[in-house]
Amino acid sequence: MMYAMLRILMSTYNGARYLAEQLDSILAQTYTDWRLTVRDDGSTDGTLAVLADYAKKDKRITILSDGENLGACKSFERLLTQCNDAEYYAFADQDDVWDINKLAVCMATILSAERDFPDKPIVVHSDLRVVDEQLHEIASSFWQYSNICPDLLNHNIHYLAICNSVTGCAMLFNRAACRSALPFAKKAYMHDAWIALQTMLAGGQIIAIRQTLMAYRQHGNNTLGAVRYSVLGKSWEERKIGAQLSYHMSHPKVYANKMQFWWWKMIYLCHRMIYTRK
């Protein structure tokens, strides 16, 4: 496999408790042509001390600390804006644990995709194992756990604008996808959903890797986390807020108005019901 320069971007915030395990899993990757840039989002615990210790151990790790608290989406946008020297990008959360072949599999997939779709924005993303704080398995597949159907979502922009298929910590994308996403719009509510949507709007490809390549740790302080699928699992207010965020991010490029959005949402829900019953 041809190796190409990859920039891993991590945003930290009071993550000292789990951070070392994640950093160790990145250092253990079989794919080694990477640089890790970490931006701290104003931590008040021992996060910066942990980062400094690892930066001394490995010169591939650099730390950005401007003292601002931007939130996850804007923090990752700043990282992308400041680290624009790579051919490929991957996001890392502070509390997960990667399988040793995560980057190798993702890089092999995107290099193959670029041969089929030259000069196109491309995002690849894998499934994840859902685990608890002690890394005990909750679910072997995050996609099944949350009823995410990449076969439906990755090929239909109307569906993708309703339900994002791409989890930030499981994605890897090329420079063209990065350029299509920057700058983030004010209405972008999550970095992964925004990049996926802009990739498809730019005529690019979103490719699902049917492997679980990491442990997706769930605990009380997750920014978003894994939500178990349930028809009645969310209140009407939660569903309404989620729909509003999705609509505003995709309006007007995908949906001209709210009526069109809700029409497509009903079609998607019916299609998903049929698909999941197969």
N, C-alpha and C positions, 0 to 999 in steps of 0.2 A: 504494500500500500504506500502510495506517495504521501509524504508528510508535508503539511502546510501550516503556516503560523496561525495559531489560535489564541484569541484573547478571552480569558475567563473573567467575568465581571461579577463581583459580589458586593451587596450592600448589607452592612451590619448595623444592628441597633440592640444594645444590651443583650448580646448573644454569647457571653463568655461561657455559659454553662455547657453548651453543645459544640461550640466553635472548633475546638481542637479535633474532635472526631471528624468533622467535615473537612478540615484542612488536611488531616492525615489521609483521608480517602482521595483527595485531589493529588497529593504528592505520590500516592501509590498507583496512579493511572499508568496503564501500559502505553498509552499515547503520551509522549513527553514533550512535543514541540508546542508548548503553551506558555503564556504569561498570565499570571493572576493579578488583577488590580482590584483592590478592596477600597470601597468608600464607606467610611463610618458616618452614620446619620445622627451623630450627637449622643453617643452612648455615655452613660454615667456609671457603668459597672466596670469590670475588668477587661472588656472587649479589646480595647486598644493595646493593653499590655500583652494579651495573647497574640494579637496580630504582629506586634513588634518582635516578639520572640520568634515567630515563624519567618518573618522577613529576614531576620539575621541568619536563619538556617538555610534559606533558599533564595538566591538572587532573582528568581523568576517572580517573586512576590513583591508587589509595591503597594503602598498605602496612601490613600488620599483622605485627608481629614480637614475639612474647612469649617467644622463646628456647626453647620446648619442642619436643621431637622426638616427634611423635605417630604418624608414619606416614601414608601417603596417605589412607586411609579416614577416620581420625579428624580429620585436618587439614581435609579437605573438609567434614566434619560441622561442625566449629567455624566454618568460613567461612559455611556456610548458616545456622547458629544466630545469628551476629553480624550477618549482612547480610540481614535479613528485610524489607527495604523495597521489594523489586522485584516486578514483575508476572511476570517471566520470568527464568530462570537458565540459564547455560551454564557448563560446566567447560572449563578450558584446561590442558593440560600444558605444561611449561616448554620442551620440546624439539621440538615439532612446528612446522609451517608451515601456516597456513590459506589457502585460496583466498579471494580478495577478496569473493566473494559468499556465503561460508559462512553468516554470520549472516542475510543477507537471505533466502536460500532457507529456512533453518530457521524464521525468524520468519513468513514467508508461509505456510509449512506449518502451523504451530501456530495461527495466527490463523484459517485456514480450518477446521482441526479443531475449534476452539472454537465455531464457528458450528454445526457438526454435533453437537457434544457439549458443550453449555453447562454450566458449573459442574462439569465433570469433571476429575480429574487427567489430564494429558496429557504424554507424553514423545514427542518426535520425535528421530530419529537417522539419520545418513547413513552411507554407506559411506566407506571411506578408501583412499588409495593407500599401499601399504607401500613405504618407501624406506630406503636405508642412511644412514650418517652424513653423506655428501656430497649427500644428497637424490636419488641415482640410484634409479630405480624398481626394486623387487624384484618387486612384484605390482601390477597395476592395480586389483584389488579385494581388500580385506581379508576380505570375506565369503567369497569363493571360496577365498582363501588358507587361511583357518582353518575352512572348511566350516560357516559360520554361515548358517542358513536363516531369515531373519526371517519369511517367510511361514508357517512352522510355529510358530516360537517366540512371536511377538507376539500370538497369538490363543489360546494354550493355556497356562494357568498351570502345569500339571503339567510341560510341556516347558520353560517358561521357568525354572522352579525347578531344572532339571537343567543347562541350558546357557543362560547369559545372552547375549542378542542385542545388548545396548546397550553401546557403548564410551563411556566417560565423556567423553573429549575430543570426541566427535562428537554428543553429545546436547544438547538444549535442552528445558526443561520449564517448566510454569507454576507459579504459586503454590500451587494446589491439590495438585499433585504433591509440592511441597516440604513442605507441611504433613502430607501423608500419610506422608512418610518420616521425619520428625523426632519424637522423637530416634532415632538409630540404635541398634539392639540390639547388645549386646556380641558377638553371633554374626554380625554383618554383617562379611563379610571384604573386600568391595570396595564403594565408594560407588555405582558405577553399577548393579551387580547388585541392591543393596538397594533403590535408588530405583525401578528397573524393577519389581521384585517387589511392592513396597508400592503402586505405582500400579495394578497389575492387581488386587491384593487389595482396593483401595478402589473397584473398579468403573470404573477409568479406561481410557485408551487408550494403546497404544504403537504409533507410526506410523513405518514405515521410509521414508526418502527414498532413492530409487534413483539417487543421484548420489554420486560421490566428491568431497568438498568440502574435503579437506585432505590433507597429506602426513604420514603417521604414521611418524616417524623411529625406526629401530631402531639401538640401540647397546648397549654392554656394561652400561650402568647403568639400563636400563628397569626400572620397578617391576614391570610385568607383560609388556607387549610383545606382538607378533604371533607366535603359535605356528602354524607351518604344519601343516595337517591331514595326518595319516597314521594309518592304522589301527594300525600297529605303532610309531608314533612316540613313544609314552610308555611308560614302564615301568609294571608293575603297581602299584608303590608310589606313583607320581605320580598314576595314575588313582584309586587308593584315597583318597589325601589330597584330591583334587579332589571326589570324591563325598561325602566326609565333610563338607567345608566347605559344599557345596550342600545336603546334607540338614539339617545343623544350622541353617542360615539359614532354611530353609523349614518346619521342624518347630516347632509342630504345626499351623500355619495351613493348610499345603498338604498335608503328609504326616503322617498320624497315627503311623506307625511306619516302620521301615526296610524291612520287607517291601513295603509299598506304594510306597516310593520306588524300590526296585529293579525292581518290576513296571513302573512307569511308565517307568523308564529303558530297559528292554528294548523297550517299545512305541515309545518315541521313536527309539531307534537303528534299529529296523526301518523306521519311517516315514521317517526321514532317508535311509536307504539307497534306498528306493523313490523319494523325491523327487529326490535328486541324480542318479538314473539316467534321469530323464525327458529 
